[in-house]
Structures are given as structure tokens and as C-alpha cells.
Amino acid sequence: MAASLSKTWRKSKYLWLLLLPCLAYFIVFRYVPMFGLVITFKNYNTFKGIMASEWVGLKYYRMFLENPDFFLLLRNTFLLGAYKLLFGFPAPIALALLLNEVRTVLFKKFVQTVSYLPHFISNVIVASMVIMFLSPTGGLVNQVIRSLGFAPVNFMMEPGMFRTVYVLSEIWQHIGWETIIYLAALTAVDPQLYEAAGMDGASRWRKLWHVTVPGIAPAIVIVLILNVGKVLEIGFEKVFLMYNPATYGTADIIGTYVYRVGLEQGNFSYAAAIDLFMGIISLIFIWTANTISRKVGETSLW
């Protein structure tokens, strides 16, 4: 065993050295802070510290489950995540397939660059742009609506419009960046398969459906499993910046609730308990999706 490890180290020592910073990051910022989860079972007091704070058991978990807003928060979070998965997950796949069919290299690079750029814009700026474009007074969208003879719509004050606005902004912001995964997977598809399909008389659509899509299917399945696990992990920043009291009915999610009770009210134990609870639910989601994928197909995370 020791000899095998020593041989592996000599053969791949530089790769292991490259891995060390990433490993150190996860140990310091992911695993070590897990010790702090003990505050979910304590009435944490910043002056007493974690160890000296009173032990209360499952008090904060029961408090969250018995909260009158529990089902509202869970529904809003789940629906927002489900809509993002339903409409946001296929979008980069479609864009990658379209770009793969483009033969003009300059145009292809231009589209890639334009679609990548929004990913590097902060959520603060994106939320500000959305609010500005949808403004009922001078917003670009309402100017178009007025030009068509209709009355302006205050999108940001309509509870029923919040999910649509949020999902569309997420797709616009991240579609280009997520396309990189599928474009990389497309490079591994054997060109001879296209030639063989062409000799058999396959049309462009047939090649796309029977060669390209199966070629990137493993990447699609893995990304889908990871995204299913993140259904309840809706980005707090953008929701917090875009919602307002008028849209709480559809926009108030668990992340914004944790912010209010954890930072604004100072109930850190309650907020940590909610976060841990949602983490367990997300783990169940990703385990279920992985199990189904392993039984139905041949691709899974483990």
C-alpha cells in the first residue's frame, strides 16, 4: 500500500501540488466552519461563545417547522428554483447546439463573447438594470408597450410577474457561461460519426438528434443532477435586490427570511438551523436525482 502511494506520488506529484490550494480552500472555508453548526442546537450568545451557550436541542428546527410562513417560504423557494431549472437548464444546451452549427468563426466568437459578458456583471448591477428597463415611467420595455398603444405595466410591483422577471434575468446573465460546459463536451464528439451519418443520408437535424445530443448526454446528466440539488439554493442577493413588500407573496424565499431573522434580528441559531435544514433537503434532492440517473442510464456522480 505504502509503495503504491509512493509510486503514485512520484508519478503525479506536480498534479497533487496543483490540487493543494483547492484542497486547502475547501478544508479552511468549507469543512472547518462546519463546527459552527453546533449553534443550531444552542441558544447562541455572542458574548458567551459557542461552548458556553445554553443547549436547547431541536428548539429552532421545531420553531421553523411550526412557523405560519413555513409553507409559503418553502413554496416560493421551490417554485422559483423549479422554474429556473425548467427554463434555465435547457437554455445553454440549446445555445451550445446552435453555436456548434455555426460555420462562420468570427460570428460564432462574437456571439460567445456577447453571451459570456453578463456573467461577469455583479448581481447589484443586473438587478439595477432590470429595475431600470422595467420602470413604468422611463423603462425601455414600457416605452415599447406605450408605442403599441397599451398602458404601462409596473412589473416590479406585480407579485405574479416576479418569478418570470427573475428567471429571465438569470437566463440572460448565465446562459453564455454555462454554455462553455457543453461546447467543451461537443469537442469530444468524433467527427467520423457525422461523416458516417451523412453517408447514410442523415439530414442536419438527424445528425443533431442522433449524434450531437447523445455525444454530450453524460455532461447534460451530470449538470442536471447538480442543478436538481440546487433547486432550493436560490441566490439571495438578486432576490433581495429585486423584491419589495408588494411582491412578498411570491418573492419572499427562505434565503431572504434567514437574512431577516439572522442578521437583522440577530437570531443566529435560528438562521443556522434553517440553513442546515435546507442543506439536508438539497442533499436528499441530489441523492434522489443521482439514484434515478444511475438506474435509468449509465451516468451518475457516484
Beta strands, then each sheet from edge to edge (+ up, - down):
strand 1: 42-45
strand 2: 49-55
sheet 1: 1+ 2-
end
